[in-house]
């Protein structure tokens, strides 16, 4: 017997030993009883052992690196809180983007945790099950660190106190909420494509990379730290997403049309949700990093272009309506911000009109659209404010049945006309904001005809009462503090006091 | 259309030697700096070599330590004991 033992196994061997061979064949239950959701979506898998994990992360290494990330993160958070980091923000308006993040995005991390836990239980292959379980833990870590981090801002600023309650009720938060509800109520393969591929791989860079870089630029040490700590897991999630799609397409040619339909659907759903981020980047970051348009060009047109070229070998095409989404990038943030400005009385964050300097930046970044379509609107509203006639829209808007966004978007190529589509289902008429959303409705009318649409629910008397005030109280908004304009808000008053104190010290 | 692979790392003390190793070992790599992050793009492929990072930091370095600094990437991953690679197929 030779005594020359190899000191250490290679990464590939270690990975194989710690992930494979852990599964077993059920003996007293059928496989289909153990994995009851594995077949109804029509996906055909012939050989799960062909699954490749590009990141060969084993559980022991996972704990080691995650613990290191947590130690770094919490050291920064402690230091931020101890040193009154909130006073170092570029401007108090910035904090509104973070209110939207906590109420709109952090709960999605929790939803992703639940979704991946479900997939980690119900996918029959052991490789993807291990990866989905790790991702499920990551997502739980993300929501916890975000709540923990942002609890510091809750000590000083309004709008943070009821984020989970608001996420489940507030009209505009139904947009991200319903996106994830939709994904989690799909089958496990669709969920994997929806969140793992379309959302994580194709779209989340747009949220976590330029926006978090913006947080760094605006002095928000706390958010940038949890943002990049979360994002360090994201690269693994993205890789899982791309592996899922390649695996499904390699396993059986019949999978292609099913996968293509999911890619089309979830690209469009994700594009609609990320309109909130477009607005955060173009309007809510006092110091700008890049425009939504520029971010779209880098992360969708360029990175997505290379990706879909790579996937073309399987016959997969660029998502349907990608061209429409790309054209909309010149309008999206302006149309969304205008909507929130008009409905500031019903939002749990503050709004404002862009300053003349900010409008010049928007003109420069959106040379073909801003001066022509959006600047005149803001200038008119500024005039009205000066005359003491600040414009509030008091009509409850019609919502798109699929994305749940008020029907404010315009026709492709015709920014003067609101886009409006309808479908019939069992004798009822359903409304959609775009061809993308209408296609999704028509694909699964039984599902979307059951949407919990906030405006419909208000009219049906399910949201606390008949007046706007009743509804806002049901949302648990502190009226006069959480909502309305930035100017005159308690947040602004507090900030002005801090800045005045700083001036006094500086002499 | 050029097929760009990309890696984005935090702009931190731990990541800077990795950024340096990438730019030195991958001719034609283009570095974009944003607040807090550095995005490195290259046509076709990009590799981080263990030895190159180790020679800069003077200690053992496991390519999996990238997990502590990575923010995003584009391309198919190939990971082993001595390198971390990104490439588009063919």
Interface residues (C-beta under 8 A of the other chain):
Chain A: X10 X11 X12 X54 X55 X56 X57 X61 X65 X68 X69 X72 X205 X208 X209 X210 X212 X213 X214 X216 X217 X224 X228 X231 X232 X234 X235 X236 X238 X239 X242 X289 X290 X302 X303 X305 X306 X307 X309 X310 X313
Chain B: X1 X2 X3 X4 X5 X6 X8 X10 X34 X35 X36 X37 X39 X64 X65 X67 X68 X69 X70 X71 X72 X73 X74 X75 X76 X77 X78 X79 X80 X81 X88 X89 X90
